[in-house]
Amino acid sequence: MKKTALIILLLSFCSISAQANEDNDQTLKDSLSVIDELMNSPDQEIPSELISQAKAILIFPTLIKAGFFVGGRYGTGVASMRTKNTGTFSPPAFFTQTGLSFGFQIGAEAVDLILLVMTQRGLESLLKDELTLGADAAVSAGPVGRHAEASTDIGMRGEIYSYSRSKGAFAGVSLKGTVLTTDKEANFAYYGRFFKAKDILIRGKVKKIPKSGQQFIERLNFLAPPKKK
């Protein structure tokens, strides 16, 4: 009887783990689609110069916004940080994002969210297990449009720039009070160990990257190469 229960428990765990990995693979795939569409858009809204200077990028595809007077946001996403020596992107770390908003609103809407981390302080805040935008790190609506490309110090005026996209258009958005949390369960399901964000993004503890993660890094490096020195 005990042996049967153990087998059922192991099978349930394997099934849950397999589903979690499918979800992680889909998050990576959807995140690449967001950045791919952005970088290949003829009317690109987020300045490419800004992306090339970013120390890290977070992508939350299909973030759900819903509410009736008091609104809420929830979504799962992925973060990748540029390595210090080469400027190429690190293995992905999984995050969740939650937040509240107030005012007249009704219904639900799916949006994409991109966060660009521009400063060392912003980067250090990201490496915490939990980060509250506006408290642990300054967040502001990112500049949009081609005129922003001309600003030579575009990456020096904000710690984290935020953008959301709904109905096809990216726009800067303020996300003060939004909480970003390391998704330890997703990282465990993906890498087979309980990694903190710092372990994945900066400490180099990930020795074996799943195929979907390798494809994510390769594509991200191609779409958002580092700024040439």
Phi, psi and omega per residue, in radians:
M1 nan -0.799 3.114
K2 -1.115 -0.685 -3.140
K3 -1.129 -0.706 3.116
T4 -1.114 -0.749 3.131
A5 -1.110 -0.679 3.128
L6 -1.134 -0.730 3.124
I7 -1.100 -0.763 3.130
I8 -1.092 -0.723 3.135
L9 -1.105 -0.748 3.133
L10 -1.152 -0.718 3.118
L11 -1.127 -0.685 3.119
S12 -1.132 -0.724 3.132
F13 -1.109 -0.763 3.134
C14 -1.099 -0.679 3.139
S15 -1.158 -0.763 3.118
I16 -1.129 -0.733 3.139
S17 -1.109 -0.736 3.130
A18 -1.112 -0.718 3.129
Q19 -1.146 -0.690 3.130
A20 -1.107 -0.705 3.127
N21 -1.183 -0.627 3.057
E22 -1.095 -0.720 3.115
D23 -1.109 -0.729 3.128
N24 -1.125 -0.760 3.102
D25 -1.039 -0.707 -3.134
Q26 -1.196 -0.664 3.085
T27 -1.054 -0.771 3.111
L28 -1.116 -0.759 3.141
K29 -1.104 -0.802 -3.141
D30 -1.153 -0.641 3.124
S31 -1.118 -0.718 3.096
L32 -1.131 -0.647 3.114
S33 -1.092 -0.689 3.126
V34 -1.086 -0.903 -3.100
I35 -1.226 -0.562 3.116
D36 -1.119 -0.838 3.138
E37 -1.111 -0.646 3.131
L38 -1.116 -0.882 -3.036
M39 -1.260 -0.360 -3.128
N40 -1.821 0.192 3.131
S41 -1.412 2.316 3.115
P42 -1.157 -0.422 3.120
D43 -1.990 0.942 -3.083
Q44 -0.955 2.279 -3.088
E45 -1.642 -0.691 3.130
I46 -1.489 2.131 -3.091
P47 -1.009 2.270 3.139
S48 -1.092 -0.540 3.114
E49 -1.082 -0.638 3.136
L50 -1.176 -0.763 -3.141
I51 -1.119 -0.671 -3.108
S52 -1.191 -0.426 3.139
Q53 -1.604 -0.208 -3.067
A54 -1.125 2.385 3.113
K55 -1.395 -0.424 3.108
A56 -2.738 2.778 3.116
I57 -2.361 2.413 3.049
L58 -2.118 2.371 -3.124
I59 -2.230 2.184 3.072
F60 -2.060 1.666 -3.140
P61 -1.362 2.454 3.095
T62 0.938 0.930 3.008
L63 -1.233 2.334 -3.091
I64 -1.672 2.140 3.029
K65 -1.923 2.252 3.133
A66 -2.591 2.697 3.101
G67 3.046 2.830 2.982
F68 -2.419 1.621 -3.026
F69 1.327 -0.899 2.988
V70 -1.840 2.072 -3.051
G71 -1.781 2.860 3.111
G72 -2.490 2.773 3.095
R73 -2.315 2.478 3.042
Y74 -2.625 2.472 3.090
G75 -2.972 2.766 3.036
T76 -1.896 2.546 -3.103
G77 -2.700 -2.904 -3.036
V78 -2.462 2.558 3.115
A79 -2.142 2.573 3.043
S80 -2.507 2.452 -3.065
M81 -2.038 2.533 3.091
R82 -1.292 2.330 3.084
T83 -1.260 2.591 -3.001
K84 -1.138 -0.696 -3.021
N85 -1.371 -0.761 -3.021
T86 -1.878 -0.364 -3.094
G87 1.417 0.015 3.086
T88 -1.382 2.862 -3.034
F89 -1.472 2.618 -3.119
S90 -1.454 2.993 2.976
P91 -1.006 2.643 -3.092
P92 -1.316 2.507 3.015
A93 -2.056 2.403 -3.067
F94 -1.605 2.434 -3.110
F95 -2.314 2.795 2.915
T96 -2.033 2.732 -3.128
Q97 -2.341 2.270 3.099
T98 -2.350 2.642 3.131
G99 -2.971 2.811 3.108
L100 -2.126 2.670 3.030
S101 -2.476 2.714 -3.068
F102 -2.196 2.703 -3.137
G103 2.232 3.114 -3.116
F104 -1.277 2.061 3.117
Q105 -2.781 2.605 -3.137
I106 -2.656 2.553 3.113
G107 1.660 -3.015 -3.109
A108 -2.319 2.678 -3.102
E109 -2.628 2.435 3.085
A110 -1.756 2.230 -3.135
V111 -2.306 2.807 3.005
D112 -1.785 2.516 -3.122
L113 -2.257 2.348 3.063
I114 -2.201 2.315 3.057
L115 -2.078 2.272 3.093
L116 -1.934 2.071 3.129
V117 -1.596 2.087 -2.958
M118 -1.849 -0.378 -3.020
T119 -2.142 2.879 3.110
Q120 -1.126 -0.683 3.125
R121 -1.117 -0.732 3.090
G122 -1.090 -0.660 3.124
L123 -1.147 -0.761 3.126
E124 -1.108 -0.613 3.097
S125 -1.175 -0.676 3.131
L126 -1.076 -0.565 -3.062
L127 -1.357 -0.043 3.010
K128 -1.317 2.789 3.108
D129 -1.196 -0.449 3.115
E130 -2.489 2.343 -3.081
L131 -2.299 2.208 3.059
T132 -1.815 2.027 -3.116
L133 -1.175 2.334 -3.127
G134 1.657 -0.341 3.104
A135 -1.940 -1.017 3.119
D136 -1.382 -0.473 3.119
A137 -2.642 2.460 3.131
A138 -1.242 2.335 3.111
V139 -2.221 2.449 3.128
S140 -2.517 2.748 3.081
A141 -1.105 2.226 -3.080
G142 -1.243 2.614 3.085
P143 -1.158 2.540 -3.133
V144 -2.247 2.829 3.065
G145 1.578 2.839 -3.068
R146 -1.193 -0.463 -3.115
H147 -1.127 -0.432 -3.131
A148 -1.211 -0.395 -3.136
E149 -1.085 -0.480 -3.046
A150 -1.345 -0.217 -3.110
S151 -1.356 2.030 -3.071
T152 -1.287 -0.412 -3.134
D153 -1.933 0.598 -3.039
I154 -1.036 -0.571 -3.108
G155 -1.519 0.082 -3.034
M156 -1.856 -0.037 -3.037
R157 -1.768 -0.086 -3.141
G158 -2.573 2.625 3.100
E159 -1.413 -0.826 3.110
I160 -2.342 2.222 3.050
Y161 -1.790 2.426 -3.102
S162 -2.129 2.507 3.121
Y163 -2.419 2.510 2.999
S164 -2.251 2.714 3.131
R165 -2.299 2.225 2.983
S166 -2.415 2.456 -3.138
K167 1.019 0.599 2.963
G168 1.608 -0.195 -3.055
A169 -2.047 2.317 3.062
F170 -1.496 2.524 3.079
A171 -2.624 2.616 3.092
G172 -1.178 2.508 -3.116
V173 -2.541 2.489 3.108
S174 -1.557 2.322 -3.075
L175 -2.202 0.633 -3.135
K176 -1.049 2.339 -3.127
G177 1.597 -0.158 3.097
T178 -1.223 2.405 -3.105
V179 -1.898 2.182 3.046
L180 -1.833 2.254 -3.081
T181 -2.254 2.354 3.046
T182 -1.051 2.229 3.118
D183 -1.537 1.482 -3.043
K184 -1.105 -0.617 3.133
E185 -1.156 -0.743 3.126
A186 -1.152 -0.712 3.102
N187 -1.121 -0.648 3.102
F188 -1.155 -0.792 -3.137
A189 -1.086 -0.593 -3.059
Y190 -1.436 -0.729 -3.041
Y191 -1.845 -0.204 3.135
G192 1.418 0.174 3.103
R193 -2.544 2.697 3.117
F194 -1.461 1.560 -3.140
F195 -1.638 2.441 2.916
K196 -1.426 2.889 3.133
A197 -1.015 -0.718 -3.126
K198 -1.088 -0.630 3.130
D199 -1.087 -0.670 -3.072
I200 -1.452 -0.806 -2.961
L201 -1.448 -0.507 -3.019
I202 -2.296 -0.526 -3.073
R203 -1.477 -0.217 3.091
G204 1.176 0.549 -3.102
K205 -1.387 -0.262 3.097
V206 -1.361 2.023 -3.114
K207 -1.784 -0.428 -3.137
K208 -2.235 1.969 -3.109
I209 -1.741 2.175 3.084
P210 -0.989 2.773 -3.054
K211 -0.995 -0.728 -3.126
S212 -1.126 -0.570 3.087
G213 -1.219 -0.686 3.090
Q214 -1.095 -0.739 3.117
Q215 -1.144 -0.658 3.116
F216 -1.075 -0.849 -3.127
I217 -1.084 -0.801 -3.103
E218 -1.074 -0.786 -3.116
R219 -1.215 -0.675 3.135
L220 -1.143 -0.703 3.089
N221 -1.109 -0.591 3.128
F222 -1.273 -0.744 -3.069
L223 -1.354 -0.576 -3.075
A224 -2.274 1.186 3.139
P225 -1.134 2.684 3.137
P226 -1.202 2.765 3.104
K227 -1.164 2.334 3.138
K228 -1.256 2.349 -3.133
K229 -1.515 nan nan
